């Protein structure tokens, strides 16, 4: 997990969003978070691999999963993610 992972998760959860990589990147930067598009794409892959986000459809829209919500609420420790 990186600091950018938490930023992406919190942003999607706070605004209750379903977004693909490019609009997520644009909106993160629009809200003052300096993050590159390639970083967003890479981190989405990692977050999905750990089950913290999930694809909503074949168009590549992502939302925070139940596991991601548990992580944000402090009910899931980062050490549990490292084992995945």
Protein Blocks (a to p, Z undefined) as FASTA:
>chain_A
ZZklmmmmmmmmmnopaddfklmmmmmmmnopacdfklmmmmmmmmmmnopaccfblnop
acddfklmmmmnopacfklmmmZZ
